Amino acid sequence: MKYHVKDINLAKQGRLKIEWANQGMPVLNYIKERFSKTKPLKGLKLSACLHITSETANLADTLKAGGADVVLCASNPLSTQDDVAASIVKDLKIPVFAIKGEDNRTYYSHIKAALDHRPMITMDDGADLVSTLHTERRKQIGNILGGTEETTTGVIRLRSMAKKGVLGYPIIAVNDADTKHFFDNRYGTGQSTIDGILRATSRMLAGTNFVVCGYGWCGRGVAMRAQGMAARVIVTEVNPLKAIEATMDGYSVMPMTEAAKMGDFFVTVTGDINVIRKEHFLSMKDGAVICNSGHFNVEIDIPALERIAKKKRRIREFVDEYTLPKGKKINLLGEGRLVNLAAAEGHPPSVMDMSFANQAFSVEYLLKNCKRLKSDVYEVPQNIDRKIARLKLASMGIKIDRLTKEQEKYLASWEMGT
């Protein structure tokens, strides 16, 4: 079995992490049990470009239990847990191509290694696997039945491809499922981003000005958790509706040019490029901490920061200190990569349980329905979304009401008035 991990001898420690995460993933365990019996993915070759974490290991194990032949590569150079990668190879017998801190060349060589598997289904987190397939491996597209996409940034890229008519096969936007973005993006990103900042800096958040750039579902989660740590939250936005929502949620809303002067901590979660730029660095306070929790590291204009800095040093494991003219210092966390995965361990298992349940069910759905689907981006079917929600509630010991026949009739009719 071919693979490329940092050190296969780390497997024992990684196995413990996988087992610990598994305890918080009851919905995925339900799916694994059913897949083990019915083998709905038998004979399927699947390549997955995901964050190589303990939660991802449990997804891969579930897909394998269903009969799939799985290969994994990393979707971010800094998001791999090396001990988990080793355990996936040694204990789960699934090839992995991922090393934390890999350079850009190695990163893309790992993506190509996953494509060498000649997958019938792709599973992506950021669409790098799909984009590489469409630019460098076009001959393989005819072998693809469909794919799934995990994150907002990837969905944006894929919808752009579909709109331009270049997308070669159907893809399900797992990110857009309610049981994904309502919980993973909001509660998962919210908690894990704060976790990454605290691990990297060991700084107090209470009483500080905490700037959240972007008020999508991830931004909502980060703002909520920062406020819970007693920080004064400032939101920057370009969407007037989201800006109103942030205001009504109790946060200060202002342009980045104003927020840059006030912030002690800055987090970008927009999915766009150069949200924090040269003019913002120059007006920031001495000692400001900046980081990103969007998928790619382009949200912070790091090249501009490198150009204006007189000095740079690694002052802590995940903190690069840039000294600007006149001695002002700005601290960049995790090289501008996803701070929740670069400096921490990513989302808690309980939210990834729902996200990866969507992935597993979506793969099964694609196999059954790929022949009638066009080369476009599709939402997760509502019946799958609701099934996952019901399974999650059941795992939490929570029961809810059901509509009576009379109520169903009323909601489906127009004749009945007051």
N, C-alpha and C positions, 0 to 999 in steps of 0.2 A: 504494500500500500504506500503510495507516494503521499508525502505531507511536508510541511515546512512550518515548524513551531520553534520557539526559543529554546526550550529544553524539555525533552520528553520525561525527564526525571522529576518534573514538577507535578506529575499527574496525581499523586496521592493527595496533595493539598487541594488541587482542583476538584477532585472527586467529592471531597467534603463540602466544597462550595456548591457544587451541583445538587448534592443531596439536600443541603440547607434550603436552597432556592425551591426545590421541588415540593417542600412542605407547604409553601405558600402559593402553589399553583394547582388547586383542586380541579378547576375546569379542564385544564390541559391533561391532567391525570385521567379524567373521565374519558376524554377523547382518545388518549393512548390505550386505555383498556378496550374501548370499542374497536379501534384500529387494529389492535393485536388479534382480535377475533375475526374481523371481517376482511382485513388486508385490502382496503379500497385503493391503495397506491401501488399495488404489486406490479413490478416491472418498470416503474417510473424512475427516470433519471432526473434529479433535481439539483440545481446549483443555487446556493443561497449566499448572498453578499450582505451580511448582517454584522452588528456589533457582536464580537465573540465574548459573550458573558455566560454566567451560570444559567441564566434564564434561557438564552439561545440554545444552550446545550440540551435543555429539557425539550425545547421545540424540535430540535434535530432528532432526538431520541424518539419522540412521538411520531415523526414522519417516517423514521426507519421502522418503527413498530408496525406502521401501516403498509410496509412493503417497499417504500421508496429507497432508491440508491442515492444517498445524499453526499454532497461535497460542500464545504463551507470555506468562505474567505471573508476577510474583514471589510467593513464598509467605512472605516475611518482608521487612519494610521495610529491613533492613540487610544482607541477604545477596546483593544484586545486585552483580556485577562490571560496572561501567558500560562498560568497553572491550569486554568479551565481548558484552554486550547490543547494542552498536553493530555488532559484527561479525556477529552472528546476523542482524540486519536487512540489512546491506549485502552481506555475502558469501554467506550462506545463503538470503537472500530469505524469511526467516520473520519475521512480525510479532512484536514484543516490546513489552510494556507494563511497564516496570520501571525504577526509578531508585533507586540506593542512598541511603538516608536520607529517603525519601519519607514524608510525614506520613500519618496514619491515613486521612484523606479521600481522598488520592491513591491509597493502597494499594487501597482498596475500589473506587475508580473504575477502576483497572487490572483488577481481578477482573471487574468488570462489562463492561469492554471485551473481555475474553477470552470472556465468555459471549455477547456480541453476535455472535460467530462462529457461534453456534447449533451447538455441538458434538454429535456423535453418541457420542463417548467423552470422558470427563473423566479427567485425570491429576492427582492432588492430592498435596500434601505438608503435611499438617496439617488437611485437610478444610475449609478456608475457601471453596474454590470450590464444593464440594458444599453446604455450609451456606447460602451466599449463594443458590445455585440453588433450594434448598428453601424459603427464606424470602422471597425477592424475585422469583424468576423461575420460579415453579411451572409456568407454562404451557409452559415449555421441556422439562420432565421427560419428556413423552411422546415427545420426539425422541431421548432418550438410550438407547443400547443397553447401556451399562455403563461402569464406571470402575475406576481403580486408585488405591491409596493407598500412599504411600511410607514414612510414619513412624508410630511407636508412638502418639503423641498423636492423630493422625488416625484410626488404627484404633480407638482407644478411643471417640472421638466417633461414628464410624460404627456401631460395635456398639451403642452406646446408641440411636442412631436406629433401627437394625434391631429392637432389643428393644421399642422403643415403637411400632413399626409405621409409622414415618413415612419410612423410607428408600424412595425412589422407583424404584430400579433396582439391579441387581447390581453389587457392587464387589469386586475382588480385593485382598486385603491383602498387597501385595508385601512390606511390612515383615516379615511372619511367615515368609517363605521362609527356609530355613536358610542359603542362599547370600547372604541379605541381612543378617539380624540377627546371625548368628554373626560376620560379618566387617565389614560396614559399621558396625553399632552398636558393636561391641567395638574392632576395630582402627582403623577410620576415626575414630570419635568420640574414642577414646583419644588417638591421635596429634594430630588436628587441634585438640582442646581445649587440650592442652598447648602446641601451636604458637601458638594465639591468645593464651594467657596470657603466653607469653614475648615475643611481638611487642608486646603492649600494655604490658607492664610492664618488660621487660628486667631482671627480678629473678631471683635464684638460687633454685632450688627445694630444692637439697640442704640437709638439716638443718632444714627447716621442717616445721611441722605442716600437713598438706594434708587438708582435710575434703571428702569426697565424699558428697553427700546423695543416697542412692538407689543400690542395688546390683543394678540390672537389667543388661542387656547393655552399655548405655552406661556405667553406673557401674563395671562390671567393667573395661572398657577404660581409663577415666580413672584408676582406682586403680592398675592395672597399670603404666601409663606414668608416673604420678607416683612410684611406688615405684622405677621404673627410673631416675628422675632423682635418687634418693637422698633423697626426702622421706619423712617419717614419716606414713603414711596412716591417717586416721581415717574410718570409715564410719558414717553414720547411716541407720537403716532403721526401717520400721514392720512389715515382713514378717518373722516369726520365722525362716522357712526361709532367706531371703536373708541375714539377720543371722548365722545359723550358718555359712552358706557363706563370708561375708566373714571371719568369725573363723577358720575352717579354712584360708582362703587367707593368713592371716598378718597381717590388719589389726586394729587396735583398733576395737571397736564400742561405741558409747555414744549416749545421747540427745542431741539437738541442744542442749539447755540446757547440757550439759557440754562438748560440742564447741565451742560458741560461745566459751567462755572460753579455749580452747587454740589455736584455728586461726589460722594466718597466711594461708592461702588457703582459699577456700570455693568449691565448684562444685556447682550443683544439676542433677541429671539424673533427676528423678522423674516428670515429666509432670503434677504436681499443683500446687495453688495455695498460696501463702504458706508455703513450706517454711522460709524464713528470714524471721523477723518482727521486730517492734519490740523484744520482750524479748531477742532474740538480738543485735540491733545494739547495744543498751545494754550488753551484757556482753562484747562483743568487745574485742580488743586494739587499741591505737592503731596505725593503719596497716594494718589487716586489708584483704585484697583479696577481693572477692566477685564471682562471675560465674555465669552460667547457660549450660548447654549442652543444656537441654531445648528443645522447639520454640517455646513461647511464653514471653514475659517475665513471666509471672504467678508463677513459682516463688519469686521474691524479692519481698517486699512493698515495692516501690519507693515507693508513696504514703506508707507509714508512715515510711520513711527520709526522704522529703522533708519530712514534717511535723515530725519531731524535729530535723532539721538546722538549725543556726543560719546556715550558709553553704554554698554549693556553687560549685565552679569546675571548669572543664575543664583539668586539669593536664597531661595528655598527650592525644594524638589520640583514644584509645579509653578514657580514664580520667577519670571524674568523681569528684572528691574532695568528700566531705561532712564538714563539721566539726560535731560534736555538742556538746552542752553540756559545759563544762569542757575544751574544746579537742581532744577525741579525734577522730581522722580515720578515716573508712572510705572505701575506694576501690571504686567500682562500675565494672566493665568492660563496654564495649559497650552501655551503657544497659539492661543486663539481657537483651539479645537473645542469640541464639546466638553465643557468644564465638568459636567456631571459624570462623564465617562473617563476623561483624561485624569482627573484628580480624585474621583470617587468611583463607585461601582455601578452607576446608572440607576435606572428605575427599580423600585422595589418589586419583588416577584409577584405580589398580589395584583398589581396593575398590568404587568407583562403577561399575566395569566390570561387576561381578556384579549390583549393585543395578539398574542400568539395563538389563542383559540381561533381568532378570526383568520389567521394565516393558515392554520391546519384545515379548517372547514372550507376556506376559499380554494385551496389546492384540490380538495375533493370535488368541489363544485365545478372547477375548471375542467377536470377530467370528464365529468359527466356532460358538460354543456359547451365545450370548446368549439364543436363543429358549427354551432349556430351563432357564435359570437364573432363580431367583426374586429378588425384591428383598431381598437379604441380603448378608452379608459372607462371602466365600469365601477359602480358602487357595490359594496358588499350587499347581497340580497337581504332585505329586511327580516325575513324569517330566520336567517342565520344570526343577525344582530340580536334579535329578541330572544332566540334560544340561548345565546351566550349569557345574556342578562339574567334569564331565568335560572340557568345553571349556577351563575355566580351568587345570586340571592339564596339559592338552596344550600350552597356550600357555607354560607354565612348564617344559616338557620333562620332566614327571614322569609315570611310568607306574605303574600299580597292578595288583594281581592281579585275576582274575575267578574266581567260584565254578565249580568243576567240576560236572558233572551229578550226581555222587554227593553233593556238598555241598548242592546245591540240593534234592535229594530228601530228605536228612537234615533240613534246616531246615524242610521242608514236611510232615514226617511226625511221628507220635506213637508209632509202634510200636517204634522202635529205642531201646533203653535203654543201660545202661553196657556 
